[in-house]
Amino acid sequence: MSIYKLLLSLFKLDRWGKFYNKINRGIQQVLNDIELCLKCGQRIKLKENFEFLQNFIDTIPNPIFYKDENGFFKHCNIAFIEFLGLKKEEIIGHTTYDIYSKELADMHYKVDIELMKNKGKKNYEAKLRHKDGSIRDVIINKAIITNEKEETKGIVGVITDITERKKDQKRINKLLKLKEAMLEISYSVIGVSDINELFDLILKKAIDFIENANVGSVLVLDDNKNLKIAASKGYKVDKSKKFKIKLDESMIWIKRKGNMDKTIIINDVDKINKINFLEKKQEFKIKSVICSPIIIDKKLYGFINIDSKYSNVFDDTDLEIMEYIRNQIQIAISKYKLYEEMFYSYRYDKLTNVYNRRYFEDLFDKYIHKSSKYKEHFSLVVFDLNELKFVNDNYGHLAGDELIKTFAKNLSECIRSSDILIRLGGDEFVGVFFKTNSKNLVKKFEDLLKDFKNNKISFEGNNITCSFSYGIAEFPKDSTNYKELIKIADDRMYQYKRELKSNET
């Protein structure tokens, strides 16, 4: 096969389109001229055309080479010389083993032997060292040169650098996988019971997707402009809980001079003075950091930091990934806060922060079922504040609200975490108390009444005494039915209230 036909077939493999057609016409014209020169015996013209052919090939931006049947380079274009960063005399007359490392040379030699044996074409991906020292991903198109007797005379090859293409593909694939991961986080918002669980999940995904990331943390800004660890990976947990740093002493503040709007890469961490790092599980120095500010409702909420023990490892792709993660974090946190508000309003009374009636009635069936199954008992107590109407009429409804909040706060503080307190509405409350008896409860409530009497509520210059009445019903002794228990406790509460008024008169 002629060199001309080989070149054309190789460029077809690379699908050069219009440029291929241009080369086709150019080379065809040169070969026509060469044929004419041979017929006419015009050796000078022949030389000129060969020089033109070499110049023509040199204009092709892809590296091109020709090796003889023994593996020695005989010809190449300028692009090939520039790619390798060698002189022409360091290539021509030398073999692959003189130019590449043994590992790369062995691979190319194996392809060449197979190609000369089968007398065909080969299109394969490989890695070559560029003149700048980097290892490039390339596609090499090779084909056998034969003479008129179909004897193998060498190999022609064309190299296409696909490093950037592969980087782009890798980046796209990574972003697609990251998108799936962020969707998983979005779906997890409803399932997490604590926002720190959400931070842990986000941080793990970020470290997984950013190459050369070793450790990381999520820091949240408190009301005093201190950054505290909300989640960390690779750092000692006990140290993380105690870690605190002023916002204006943080790396991003120092590097950005207080401008907290964008993700930044800090590849010169060792040059920043007085940086306070967390203690890591494995000892190494942090040399590179990507820091992303988290903005919620146009206010700085905190940061996510991804740290590496390597210098200058983070690039624009990592920056793009972190920006995407940051945006998804902001959406996830906003969703969580909205969900938390909805969750709170469903379960809790806004004024007192104790359970509300709706949630308690849903929950109470579970208490009855559990207590019946394990033969447990509990006490249901109905509370009613005394003289709330008087306080509202004489001191205003804000004073009445303060009375309700004080009662709920103090009662909540003197009961166990396993017990629950519910606001039915207005000044009516219900308590459910486990593993106790009426005698102990009466003592607890009477002590609380004495404490309220000795410690009056001061509101806008007025001293208000918090007082309450209560009634106790026992499960299963009095009833196993919620409504009946409430009625029994309510009747006993009114009996207590009547006795209290009778004693006062």
C-alpha positions in Angstrom: 0.0 0.0 0.0 1.4 3.5 -0.8 2.1 6.1 1.9 -0.5 8.3 0.3 -3.3 5.7 0.6 -2.2 4.9 4.2 -2.3 8.5 5.2 -5.8 8.9 3.8 -7.0 5.7 5.5 -5.6 6.8 8.8 -7.2 10.2 8.6 -10.5 8.5 7.7 -10.2 6.6 11.0 -9.9 9.9 12.8 -12.9 11.4 10.8 -11.3 14.7 9.9 -14.1 15.6 7.5 -13.3 18.7 5.3 -9.6 18.7 6.4 -9.3 15.1 5.2 -10.7 16.2 1.8 -8.2 19.0 1.6 -5.3 16.6 2.3 -6.7 14.2 -0.2 -6.7 16.7 -3.0 -3.3 18.1 -2.0 -1.5 14.8 -1.8 -3.2 13.5 -5.0 -1.9 16.6 -6.9 1.6 16.0 -5.5 1.6 12.4 -6.5 0.3 13.2 -10.0 3.2 15.6 -10.3 5.6 13.0 -9.0 4.3 10.5 -11.6 4.7 13.1 -14.4 8.3 13.8 -13.2 9.2 10.2 -13.3 7.9 9.9 -16.8 9.7 12.9 -17.9 12.9 12.2 -16.0 12.7 15.5 -14.2 14.6 14.7 -11.0 14.7 18.3 -9.8 10.9 18.5 -10.0 10.7 15.2 -8.2 12.8 16.5 -5.3 10.7 19.6 -5.1 7.5 17.6 -4.9 9.0 15.4 -2.2 9.9 18.5 -0.2 6.4 19.9 -0.8 5.0 16.6 0.4 7.1 16.8 3.6 6.0 20.4 4.1 2.5 19.5 3.5 2.6 16.7 6.2 4.4 19.1 8.6 1.3 21.4 8.4 -0.9 18.7 9.8 -1.4 19.4 13.5 -1.5 15.7 14.5 1.8 13.9 15.2 2.7 11.6 12.3 5.5 9.0 12.1 6.9 6.3 9.9 8.9 3.3 11.2 10.6 0.7 9.0 10.0 -3.1 9.4 12.7 -3.2 12.0 11.1 -0.6 14.2 13.4 2.3 13.5 11.8 5.7 13.0 12.5 7.0 9.4 10.2 9.9 9.0 8.0 12.2 11.2 6.3 15.5 11.0 7.0 18.6 13.1 4.0 17.9 15.4 5.5 14.6 16.4 8.8 16.2 17.3 7.1 19.0 19.2 4.8 16.5 21.1 7.8 14.6 22.3 10.0 17.6 22.9 13.0 16.0 21.3 15.3 17.0 18.4 14.7 15.3 15.0 18.0 13.5 15.2 17.0 12.1 18.6 14.1 10.4 16.9 15.1 9.4 13.3 17.2 6.2 13.3 16.0 5.3 16.8 13.5 2.8 18.1 10.5 3.2 20.5 12.7 1.9 23.3 15.0 4.9 22.8 12.1 7.4 23.2 9.6 5.9 25.6 9.8 4.2 29.0 10.2 0.4 28.8 6.6 0.0 30.0 5.2 2.1 27.2 7.7 0.8 24.6 6.7 -2.8 25.4 3.1 -2.0 24.8 3.7 -0.3 21.4 6.2 -3.0 20.3 3.6 -5.7 21.0 1.0 -3.8 18.8 3.6 -3.3 16.0 4.5 -7.1 15.9 0.8 -8.1 15.8 0.2 -5.5 13.1 3.0 -6.6 10.8 2.0 -10.2 11.3 -1.7 -9.5 10.3 -0.9 -6.7 7.7 -3.8 -4.6 8.7 -4.7 -1.5 10.6 -4.9 -0.8 14.3 -6.7 1.9 16.3 -6.0 1.9 20.0 -5.8 4.1 23.1 -2.5 4.5 24.8 -0.6 6.9 27.1 2.4 8.9 25.9 4.7 11.3 27.8 4.4 14.9 26.6 7.3 17.3 26.4 5.9 19.1 29.5 6.4 15.9 31.5 2.7 15.1 31.7 1.3 11.7 30.6 -1.3 12.3 27.9 -4.1 10.0 26.8 -3.9 9.5 23.0 -5.5 7.5 20.2 -2.9 6.0 17.9 -4.0 4.9 14.3 -1.4 2.6 12.7 -1.3 0.8 9.4 1.2 -1.4 7.5 3.2 -0.1 4.5 3.8 -2.7 1.8 5.6 -2.7 -1.5 4.4 -3.9 -4.9 5.1 -7.5 -3.8 2.9 -7.0 -0.7 6.0 -7.2 1.5 5.9 -5.3 4.8 8.1 -2.2 4.7 7.1 -0.4 7.8 4.3 1.2 9.8 2.7 4.6 9.5 1.0 6.1 12.6 -1.1 9.2 13.4 -1.5 10.3 17.0 -4.6 12.2 18.3 -4.3 13.7 21.8 -7.6 13.0 23.6 -6.5 14.1 27.1 -8.9 17.0 27.4 -11.7 15.0 25.8 -11.2 12.3 28.4 -11.0 14.9 31.2 -14.3 16.4 30.0 -15.9 13.0 29.8 -14.7 12.1 33.2 -15.9 15.5 34.6 -19.3 15.0 33.0 -19.6 11.4 34.4 -18.6 12.6 37.8 -21.1 15.4 37.7 -23.9 13.0 36.7 -23.0 10.7 39.5 -22.8 13.7 41.9 -26.2 14.8 40.7 -27.6 11.3 41.7 -25.9 11.6 45.1 -27.3 15.0 45.7 -30.8 13.7 44.8 -30.3 11.0 47.4 -29.5 13.7 49.9 -32.6 15.7 48.9 -34.7 12.6 49.5 -33.0 12.0 52.8 -34.0 15.4 54.2 -37.4 14.1 55.4 -35.8 11.0 57.0 -33.1 12.6 59.1 -34.0 13.4 62.7 -31.2 15.9 63.2 -29.6 18.3 60.8 -26.2 17.1 61.7 -27.1 13.7 60.2 -27.7 15.7 56.9 -24.3 17.3 57.3 -22.6 14.0 57.8 -24.2 12.6 54.6 -23.3 15.7 52.5 -19.7 15.7 53.8 -19.2 12.0 53.0 -20.4 12.5 49.4 -18.2 15.6 48.9 -15.1 13.7 50.1 -16.0 10.7 47.9 -16.4 12.9 44.7 -13.3 15.1 45.1 -10.0 13.5 44.2 -7.2 13.8 46.7 -9.6 14.8 49.5 -8.5 13.3 52.8 -10.6 14.9 55.5 -13.4 17.5 55.8 -15.8 19.4 58.0 -19.0 21.4 58.1 -18.8 24.5 60.3 -21.9 26.5 61.4 -21.9 30.1 62.5 -23.4 30.9 65.9 -24.9 34.1 67.2 -21.5 35.2 68.5 -19.8 34.9 65.1 -18.0 31.7 66.2 -17.6 28.8 63.8 -18.4 25.4 65.4 -18.1 21.9 64.0 -21.5 20.4 63.0 -20.0 17.4 61.2 -16.5 16.1 60.4 -14.8 13.2 58.7 -11.2 12.2 59.5 -10.9 14.3 62.5 -11.1 13.2 66.2 -14.7 13.4 67.3 -14.0 14.6 70.9 -11.8 17.4 69.5 -14.4 18.4 66.9 -17.1 18.9 69.6 -14.9 21.4 71.4 -13.6 23.2 68.3 -14.4 26.9 68.0 -12.9 29.6 65.9 -13.8 33.3 65.3 -15.2 34.0 61.8 -12.6 36.7 61.2 -9.8 34.2 62.1 -10.9 31.6 59.5 -8.9 30.9 56.3 -11.6 32.0 53.9 -12.0 35.3 55.8 -8.2 35.9 55.7 -7.9 34.9 52.0 -11.0 36.8 50.8 -10.8 39.7 53.2 -14.3 39.1 54.5 -15.9 38.5 51.1 -17.9 35.3 51.7 -19.8 34.8 48.5 -17.8 32.1 46.5 -16.0 28.8 46.9 -12.3 29.2 46.9 -9.3 26.9 46.6 -6.4 27.5 49.0 -3.3 25.7 47.8 -0.9 27.6 50.0 -2.2 26.7 53.4 1.3 26.4 54.9 1.9 30.1 54.1 -1.1 31.3 56.2 -0.1 32.2 59.7 -2.0 31.3 62.9 -4.4 28.8 61.3 -6.0 26.6 64.0 -6.6 23.1 62.6 -8.6 20.2 64.1 -6.7 17.2 65.4 -6.8 14.5 62.8 -7.2 10.7 63.3 -4.1 10.2 61.2 -1.3 12.7 61.6 -0.4 14.7 58.5 -0.3 18.4 57.5 -3.1 20.0 55.6 -1.6 21.6 52.5 -4.7 22.3 50.3 -8.2 23.3 51.1 -11.5 23.9 49.2 -13.8 26.1 51.3 -17.4 26.8 50.3 -19.6 29.3 52.1 -23.2 28.2 52.9 -25.7 31.0 52.4 -29.2 30.6 53.7 -31.8 33.4 53.2 -29.0 35.7 52.0 -27.1 35.3 55.3 -23.9 33.3 56.0 -24.9 30.1 57.7 -21.5 28.3 57.7 -18.9 26.6 55.6 -18.0 23.2 54.2 -14.3 22.5 54.0 -12.6 19.7 52.1 -8.9 19.3 53.0 -6.0 17.5 51.4 -2.5 16.5 52.6 -1.2 17.2 49.1 -0.1 20.6 47.8 -1.7 22.2 44.7 -4.1 19.3 44.1 -7.4 21.0 43.6 -8.3 22.5 40.2 -11.2 24.1 38.4 -13.1 20.8 38.1 -13.0 20.4 41.9 -14.1 24.0 42.2 -17.0 23.3 39.9 -18.0 20.2 41.9 -17.8 22.1 45.2 -19.9 24.9 43.8 -22.6 22.4 42.8 -22.4 20.7 46.2 -22.7 24.0 47.9 -25.8 24.9 45.9 -27.4 21.5 46.8 -26.4 21.9 50.4 -28.2 25.3 50.6 -31.3 23.8 49.0 -31.2 20.8 51.3 -30.8 22.9 54.5 -33.6 25.2 53.4 -35.8 22.2 52.8 -34.8 20.7 56.1 -35.6 24.0 57.9 -39.0 24.1 56.2 -39.7 20.5 57.1 -38.5 21.1 60.6 -41.0 24.0 60.9 -43.8 21.8 59.6 -42.7 18.9 61.9 -42.6 21.3 64.9 -46.0 22.8 64.2 -47.5 19.3 63.9 -46.1 18.1 67.2 -45.5 21.1 69.4 -47.4 23.9 71.0 -45.7 27.1 69.8 -46.1 29.1 73.1 -44.9 26.5 75.5 -42.8 24.1 73.4 -44.5 21.0 74.8 -46.5 18.5 72.8 -49.8 19.7 71.3 -53.2 18.0 71.6 -53.3 16.7 68.0 -50.0 14.9 68.2 -50.6 13.6 71.7 -53.9 12.0 70.8 -52.2 10.2 67.9 -49.4 9.1 70.3 -51.6 8.0 73.2 -52.9 4.9 71.4 -49.3 3.6 71.2 -48.8 4.2 75.0 -52.0 2.2 75.8 -51.0 -0.6 73.4 -47.4 -0.9 74.8 -48.6 -0.7 78.4 -51.3 -3.3 77.9 -48.8 -5.6 76.1 -46.2 -5.5 78.8 -48.6 -5.1 81.7 -47.2 -1.6 82.6 -49.0 1.1 84.4 -48.9 4.9 84.1 -50.6 8.0 85.5 -52.5 10.5 83.5 -52.7 13.9 85.1 -54.9 16.8 84.0 -53.7 20.3 85.0 -55.6 23.6 85.0 -54.1 27.0 85.9 -55.8 28.9 88.6 -56.8 32.6 88.1 -55.7 32.8 84.4 -58.8 34.9 83.6 -58.0 37.3 86.4 -54.4 37.7 85.2 -55.6 38.3 81.6 -58.3 40.8 82.7 -56.0 42.8 85.0 -52.5 42.5 83.5 -53.2 41.7 79.9 -52.9 38.6 77.7 -49.2 38.9 77.4 -49.0 38.4 81.2 -51.3 35.5 80.8 -49.0 34.0 78.2 -46.1 34.5 80.6 -48.0 32.6 83.3 -48.7 29.7 80.9 -45.1 29.5 79.7 -43.7 29.7 83.3 -46.0 26.8 84.4 -45.0 24.6 81.4 -41.3 25.4 81.8 -41.1 24.6 85.5 -43.2 21.5 85.3 -41.1 20.2 82.3 -37.9 20.7 84.3 -39.1 18.6 87.3 -40.4 15.6 85.4 -38.3 12.8 83.8 -37.3 12.6 80.2 -39.5 9.5 79.8 -42.6 11.4 80.9 -44.5 13.8 78.6 -46.4 17.0 79.0 -49.1 18.2 76.6 -51.0 21.5 76.3 -54.6 20.7 75.4 -55.4 24.3 74.9 -55.8 27.6 76.9 -54.7 26.9 80.4 -55.3 23.1 80.3 -52.4 20.6 80.3 -52.1 16.8 80.5 -49.1 14.9 81.8 -48.3 11.2 81.3 -46.0 9.8 84.0 -44.4 6.3 83.9 -42.9 4.1 86.7 -44.3 6.2 89.5 -47.5 6.3 91.7 -50.0 8.9 92.8 -48.3 9.5 96.2 -45.0 10.5 94.6 -46.8 12.6 92.0 -48.8 14.5 94.7 -45.6 15.3 96.6 -43.9 16.5 93.3 -46.9 18.8 92.4 -47.3 20.2 95.9 -43.6 21.0 96.1 -44.0 22.8 92.8 -46.9 24.8 94.1 -44.9 25.9 97.1 -42.0 26.9 94.8 -44.4 29.0 92.6 -45.8 30.7 95.7 -42.3 31.6 97.0 -41.1 32.7 93.5 -43.6 35.0 91.9 -43.5 36.0 88.3 -42.4 39.6 87.8 -44.1 41.1 84.7 -44.1 44.8 83.9 -43.8 45.7 87.6 -46.5 43.2 88.7 -45.9 40.2 90.9 -48.0 37.2 89.7 -48.4 33.9 91.5 -48.5 30.8 89.4 -51.0 28.3 90.8 -52.6 25.2 89.4 -55.0 22.4 90.1 -54.5 18.8 89.1 -56.3 15.4 89.0 -54.7 12.0 88.6 -56.1 8.9 86.9 -54.3 5.5 86.8 -53.9 3.1 83.9 -55.2 0.4 84.0 -56.6 0.7 87.5 -59.1 3.5 86.7 -59.6 2.7 83.0 -57.9 1.5 79.8 -59.7 4.0 77.6 -58.2 7.5 76.8 -61.4 9.5 77.0 -62.4 7.8 80.3 -59.0 8.4 81.8 -59.2 12.1 80.8 -62.7 12.4 82.3 -61.7 10.8 85.6 -58.6 12.9 85.9 -60.6 16.0 84.9 -63.3 15.3 87.6 -60.6 14.9 90.2 -58.9 18.1 89.1 -62.2 20.1 89.6 -62.6 18.4 93.0 -59.1 19.6 93.9 -59.9 23.1 92.6 -63.1 23.2 94.8 -61.2 22.1 97.8 -58.5 24.7 97.2 -61.1 27.5 97.0 -62.9 26.1 100.1 -59.6 26.2 102.0 -58.9 29.8 100.9 -62.3 31.0 102.2 
